[in-house]
Amino acid sequence: MAIRLPRIISSKKVSKGYFAVYVGENQKMFVIPVSFLNQPLFQDLLGMSEQEFGYCHPTGSLIIPCNKDIFLDVTSRLN
């Protein structure tokens, strides 16, 4: 079963195989590989998002409610 991510409307293009997430209070956009979705560390971040916003966020964006530095630390471990 495929996961459908919300369509991101932005002036920035997101290449095939990547998706955008918004991180932190300022909701800085990061474009990351879809392969991160299978990683347990990234799934922990998604769990934080689910706890904070549930599955239906009003903006339709995937927002990770953590500090930008924590997000960068986690994603650097996945590369």
Backbone as ProteinMPNN parsed JSONL, in Angstrom:
{"seq_chain_A": "MAIRLPRIISSKKVSKGYFAVYVGENQKMFVIPVSFLNQPLFQDLLGMSEQEFGYCHPTGSLIIPCNKDIFLDVTSRLN", "coords_chain_A": {"N_chain_A": [[0.848, -1.175, 0.0], [0.615, 2.166, -0.848], [1.817, 5.252, 0.498], [0.231, 8.286, 0.567], [1.426, 11.414, 0.248], [0.756, 14.81, 1.169], [0.152, 17.197, -1.399], [2.602, 19.478, -2.175], [2.612, 22.842, -2.375], [4.577, 25.124, -3.687], [7.126, 27.472, -4.523], [9.448, 26.208, -4.821], [10.808, 23.375, -6.354], [10.336, 19.905, -5.804], [12.238, 17.164, -6.212], [11.723, 13.983, -7.856], [11.499, 11.152, -5.777], [12.051, 12.396, -3.445], [10.856, 14.332, -0.621], [9.192, 17.069, 0.998], [9.569, 18.409, 4.257], [8.573, 20.294, 7.086], [10.214, 21.978, 9.65], [10.526, 22.708, 13.107], [9.806, 25.739, 15.032], [9.801, 27.902, 13.269], [9.176, 26.649, 10.978], [10.991, 25.691, 8.915], [11.773, 24.624, 5.675], [12.776, 21.415, 4.603], [14.158, 19.248, 2.231], [14.025, 15.899, 1.77], [15.185, 12.483, 1.257], [12.878, 9.964, 0.139], [13.461, 7.467, 1.047], [14.097, 7.738, 3.717], [11.771, 7.313, 5.099], [11.588, 4.667, 5.825], [13.345, 4.345, 7.885], [14.019, 3.705, 11.308], [14.801, 5.818, 13.121], [13.868, 8.118, 11.793], [11.191, 7.491, 11.705], [10.569, 7.785, 14.362], [10.602, 10.582, 14.558], [8.409, 11.115, 12.924], [6.45, 10.005, 14.513], [6.442, 11.841, 16.611], [5.347, 13.992, 15.263], [2.819, 12.988, 14.694], [1.775, 12.739, 17.314], [1.684, 15.416, 18.046], [0.139, 16.745, 16.053], [-1.689, 14.936, 14.974], [-3.252, 13.094, 12.293], [-4.323, 14.813, 10.522], [-3.452, 17.698, 9.541], [-4.08, 21.168, 9.502], [-2.788, 22.72, 7.491], [-1.989, 20.887, 5.654], [0.583, 20.151, 5.383], [3.602, 18.325, 6.096], [4.769, 18.477, 9.178], [7.459, 18.541, 11.367], [7.721, 18.555, 14.725], [10.183, 19.479, 16.138], [13.329, 20.697, 17.344], [15.401, 22.367, 15.001], [18.14, 21.715, 14.972], [18.179, 19.194, 16.195], [16.73, 17.748, 14.302], [18.492, 17.927, 12.108], [20.662, 16.54, 13.179], [19.58, 13.943, 13.497], [18.87, 13.303, 10.809], [21.378, 13.408, 9.624], [22.562, 11.14, 10.548], [21.276, 9.251, 9.065], [22.203, 9.378, 6.51]], "CA_chain_A": [[0.0, 0.0, 0.0], [1.404, 3.394, -0.961], [1.466, 6.373, 1.367], [0.054, 9.507, -0.207], [1.81, 12.627, 0.955], [0.033, 15.961, 0.645], [0.809, 17.948, -2.457], [3.265, 20.664, -1.64], [2.539, 23.955, -3.304], [5.684, 25.991, -3.338], [7.906, 27.886, -5.683], [10.578, 25.295, -4.891], [10.46, 22.062, -6.876], [10.836, 18.762, -5.074], [12.562, 16.139, -7.195], [11.182, 12.653, -7.662], [12.266, 10.402, -4.8], [12.248, 13.26, -2.278], [9.667, 15.047, -0.173], [9.486, 18.216, 1.863], [9.028, 18.474, 5.607], [8.795, 21.584, 7.726], [10.789, 21.659, 10.952], [10.708, 23.743, 14.107], [8.825, 26.811, 15.21], [9.765, 28.735, 12.064], [8.792, 25.752, 9.902], [11.967, 25.713, 7.834], [11.555, 23.504, 4.774], [13.881, 20.527, 4.249], [13.812, 18.244, 1.234], [14.75, 14.706, 2.181], [14.854, 11.315, 0.44], [11.756, 9.124, 0.546], [14.03, 6.296, 1.735], [14.118, 7.998, 5.16], [10.519, 6.848, 5.695], [11.79, 3.311, 6.346], [14.348, 4.376, 8.95], [13.417, 3.84, 12.642], [15.023, 7.156, 13.702], [12.956, 9.071, 11.164], [9.844, 7.128, 12.131], [10.383, 8.423, 15.671], [10.22, 11.977, 14.293], [7.028, 11.094, 12.423], [5.606, 9.758, 15.693], [6.315, 13.131, 17.312], [4.413, 14.796, 14.476], [1.483, 12.414, 14.9], [1.317, 13.106, 18.65], [1.44, 16.861, 18.109], [-0.852, 17.239, 15.096], [-2.575, 13.902, 14.461], [-3.057, 12.793, 10.869], [-4.982, 15.827, 9.693], [-2.96, 19.023, 9.883], [-4.836, 22.147, 8.714], [-2.082, 23.24, 6.315], [-1.712, 19.8, 4.724], [2.031, 19.976, 5.332], [4.195, 17.431, 7.077], [5.559, 19.308, 10.086], [8.161, 17.809, 12.416], [7.783, 19.515, 15.83], [11.395, 19.391, 16.96], [14.355, 21.694, 17.083], [16.096, 22.184, 13.725], [19.421, 21.05, 15.219], [17.886, 17.78, 16.436], [16.368, 17.18, 13.001], [19.717, 17.792, 11.314], [21.449, 15.472, 13.78], [18.945, 12.662, 13.159], [18.971, 13.015, 9.378], [22.777, 13.189, 9.261], [22.826, 9.739, 10.876], [20.615, 8.4, 8.075], [22.894, 9.485, 5.218]], "C_chain_A": [[0.892, 1.236, 0.0], [0.891, 4.434, 0.029], [1.348, 7.602, 0.486], [0.407, 10.697, 0.66], [1.039, 13.795, 0.369], [0.839, 16.662, -0.441], [1.367, 19.233, -1.87], [3.232, 21.745, -2.702], [3.574, 24.972, -2.868], [6.383, 26.402, -4.611], [9.118, 26.978, -5.86], [10.086, 23.946, -5.402], [11.074, 20.991, -5.991], [11.016, 17.642, -6.088], [11.918, 14.812, -6.841], [12.1, 11.877, -6.713], [12.559, 11.177, -3.529], [10.906, 13.841, -1.854], [10.083, 16.127, 0.807], [8.839, 18.012, 3.226], [9.367, 19.858, 6.153], [9.15, 21.328, 9.174], [10.869, 22.902, 11.835], [9.617, 24.79, 14.134], [8.686, 27.671, 13.962], [9.386, 27.949, 10.82], [9.705, 25.889, 8.682], [11.782, 24.458, 6.998], [12.857, 22.75, 4.507], [13.363, 19.529, 3.233], [14.682, 17.031, 1.514], [14.332, 13.511, 1.324], [13.685, 10.511, 1.016], [12.259, 7.905, 1.32], [14.101, 6.495, 3.252], [12.86, 7.46, 5.845], [10.649, 5.458, 6.306], [12.715, 3.261, 7.549], [13.696, 4.577, 10.327], [13.627, 5.216, 13.289], [14.072, 8.182, 13.113], [11.513, 8.76, 11.543], [9.543, 7.673, 13.522], [9.972, 9.886, 15.507], [8.788, 12.06, 13.779], [6.043, 10.835, 13.558], [5.392, 11.027, 16.503], [5.298, 14.007, 16.598], [2.982, 14.3, 14.678], [0.93, 12.805, 16.267], [0.925, 14.572, 18.733], [0.237, 17.289, 17.269], [-1.889, 16.211, 14.669], [-2.298, 13.689, 12.978], [-3.638, 13.869, 9.96], [-4.532, 17.217, 10.138], [-3.636, 20.036, 8.977], [-4.119, 22.655, 7.458], [-1.812, 22.162, 5.275], [-0.232, 19.509, 4.59], [2.475, 18.952, 6.364], [5.159, 18.259, 7.92], [6.151, 18.421, 11.173], [8.374, 18.793, 13.568], [9.005, 19.322, 16.727], [12.33, 20.518, 16.561], [15.071, 21.365, 15.777], [17.406, 21.43, 13.906], [19.236, 19.553, 15.479], [17.547, 17.095, 15.121], [17.608, 16.953, 12.148], [20.606, 16.683, 11.859], [20.887, 14.105, 13.384], [19.15, 12.344, 11.683], [20.424, 12.812, 8.941], [23.191, 11.751, 9.575], [22.246, 8.787, 9.839], [21.318, 8.43, 6.72], [23.971, 8.455, 5.074]], "O_chain_A": [[1.833, 1.318, 0.789], [-0.296, 4.488, 0.349], [2.271, 7.921, -0.264], [-0.234, 10.954, 1.679], [0.699, 13.774, -0.814], [2.068, 16.704, -0.388], [0.678, 19.968, -1.161], [3.767, 21.572, -3.797], [3.454, 25.596, -1.814], [6.245, 25.756, -5.65], [9.745, 26.974, -6.919], [9.067, 23.435, -4.936], [12.188, 21.145, -5.491], [10.06, 17.224, -6.742], [11.606, 14.546, -5.68], [13.324, 11.937, -6.832], [13.238, 10.674, -2.633], [9.944, 13.843, -2.622], [11.179, 16.098, 1.367], [7.719, 17.514, 3.335], [10.329, 20.495, 5.725], [8.476, 20.557, 9.858], [11.227, 23.989, 11.382], [8.649, 24.74, 13.375], [7.589, 28.12, 13.63], [9.286, 28.514, 9.731], [9.25, 26.166, 7.573], [11.65, 23.358, 7.536], [13.894, 23.349, 4.225], [12.248, 19.023, 3.365], [15.91, 17.113, 1.5], [13.253, 13.519, 0.732], [13.533, 10.4, 2.233], [11.539, 7.372, 2.164], [14.161, 5.515, 3.996], [12.882, 7.181, 7.044], [9.894, 5.11, 7.213], [12.847, 2.208, 8.173], [12.91, 5.508, 10.505], [12.717, 5.728, 13.941], [13.528, 9.018, 13.834], [10.7, 9.673, 11.687], [8.394, 7.988, 13.831], [9.1, 10.375, 16.227], [8.04, 12.965, 14.15], [4.938, 11.378, 13.567], [4.3, 11.267, 17.02], [4.488, 14.681, 17.235], [2.053, 15.095, 14.815], [-0.243, 13.161, 16.382], [-0.042, 14.93, 19.406], [-0.584, 18.093, 17.711], [-2.888, 16.581, 14.053], [-1.237, 14.059, 12.475], [-3.45, 13.82, 8.744], [-5.155, 17.833, 11.003], [-3.758, 19.787, 7.778], [-4.771, 22.985, 6.468], [-1.447, 22.473, 4.141], [0.163, 18.692, 3.757], [1.807, 18.74, 7.376], [6.214, 18.684, 7.452], [5.441, 17.649, 11.817], [9.12, 19.761, 13.42], [8.878, 19.037, 17.918], [12.122, 21.196, 15.555], [15.319, 20.195, 15.486], [17.749, 20.588, 13.077], [20.045, 18.739, 15.032], [18.021, 15.991, 14.851], [17.755, 15.896, 11.534], [21.237, 15.961, 11.087], [21.636, 13.215, 12.982], [19.561, 11.235, 11.341], [20.669, 12.101, 7.967], [24.085, 11.21, 8.923], [22.677, 7.638, 9.743], [21.046, 7.583, 5.869], [24.648, 8.408, 4.046]]}, "name": "protein", "num_of_chains": 1, "seq": "MAIRLPRIISSKKVSKGYFAVYVGENQKMFVIPVSFLNQPLFQDLLGMSEQEFGYCHPTGSLIIPCNKDIFLDVTSRLN"}
